[in-house]
């Protein structure tokens, strides 16, 4: 893990070399690697919930998208009169749709600390409410997975509506700056890359610490035999709820880092397919290993980037075949394969 972080950290520096230099890293590789780092944070958050607590969430893409929308609202507020319509307060899409004033839930997003608070708070509160309702009712397994998938699908339909005040089908785009730093520049790309990488390392260390404590051992026991743990006197609901909320907040943070790097956020990020892909990343890398989640996110998305250029019609078939193959022949994922060869 440490070697991989060092190699990634060198990318923006190597990008500064002349293009004819053999060590030069292209702008595209730096940009796409920044996106993969955000996906790795999402995969890590899902591994905490699924790999250690046994909560198979098919709706983690919703937490990712909510964090992205919170950051997008901040970036839209920073545009001000530089928009197409030149309105000092309202984003362009609100002017186009005939809004007369800023909706109350947009207030405060001109402040970066407030926006970052919402990046964590909105996904966290949603996970808290959903998790409390499900875990106290002892809803587990496939039923919980269906509920989480229904949640993200419902949010996708809601955010597609123009009257929700989130840009409808088009979402948010045309961002100008972040913390006074103009976006779409090499300096911004490198800064966001390093911010994402540091966040990934921080989230990894947090998960590593948490899963290594007594709480983490109880959490793993709940995953393997929840009824036995409950009979021993542990409050399994609170244990699972804390992991689920922490996982959702990490996913929201990943979404917030993702949006300024890609320059757009729209309801398509809520698509249930995105959440299912995240599950495949974790399964391919190795569920319940943390490092496997990161490895799976990078390897699957690297394959996707290459294949969607070389043979775009084949990607979904390859993705499905990959998941089936891992389930049947590599239940411990790539990490299990590497460990097996090392013995």
BELRABEL-V801317 format. One line per field, one symbol per residue. ss: DSSP state (H for helix, E for strand, L for the rest). phi: phi as a letter, one per 40 degrees, with the letter a starting at -180 (. if undefined). psi: psi as a letter, one per 40 degrees, with the letter a starting at -180 (. if undefined). A space follows every 50 residues. Layout:
ss: ???
phi: ???
psi: ???
//
This chain:
ss: LHHHHHHHHHHHHHHLLLLLLLLLLLHHHHHHHHHHHHHHHHHHHHHHHH HHLLLLLLLHHHHHHHHHHHHHHHHHHHHHHHLLLLLLLLLHHHHHHLLL LLLHHHLLLLLHHHHHHHHHHHHHHHHHHHHHHHHHLLLLHHHHHHHHHH HHHHHHHHHLLHHHLLLLLLLEELLLEELLEELLLHHHHHHHHHHHHHHH HHHHHHHHHHHHLHHHHHHHHHHHHHHHHHHLLLLHHHHHHHHHHHHHHH HHHHHHHHHHHHLEELHHHHLHHHHHHHHHHHHHHLLLLLHHHHHHHHHH HHHHHHHHHHLHHHHHHHHHHHHHHHHHHLLLHHHHHHHHHHL
phi: .cccccccccdccccccdccccccbcdccccccccccccccccccccccc cbbgcccbbccccdcccccccccccccccfcccccgccbccdcccccgcc acddcccgccccdcccccdccccccccccccccccccfcbgccccccccc ccccccccccccccgbgfccgbagcbaafgbdcgbccccccccccccccc ccccccccccccccdcccccccdcaccccccchccccccccccccccccc ccccccccccccgaaacdccddccccccccdcccchcgbgcccccccccc ccccccccccacccdcccccccccccccbbccgcccccccccc
psi: dddddddddedddddeiidehdehhidddddddddddddddddddddddd ddeegghfeddddddddddddddddddedbeeideehddhidddddeehd ihideeheeehdddddddddddddddddddddddddefhaaddddddddd ddddddddeehdeeffebddaiafidihfehhifiddddddddddddddd ddddddddddeeidddddddddddgddddddeeigddddddddddddddd dddddddddedeeihiedeehddddddddddddddhhfecdddddddddd dddddddeddgdeedddddddddddddddgdeadddddddde.
//
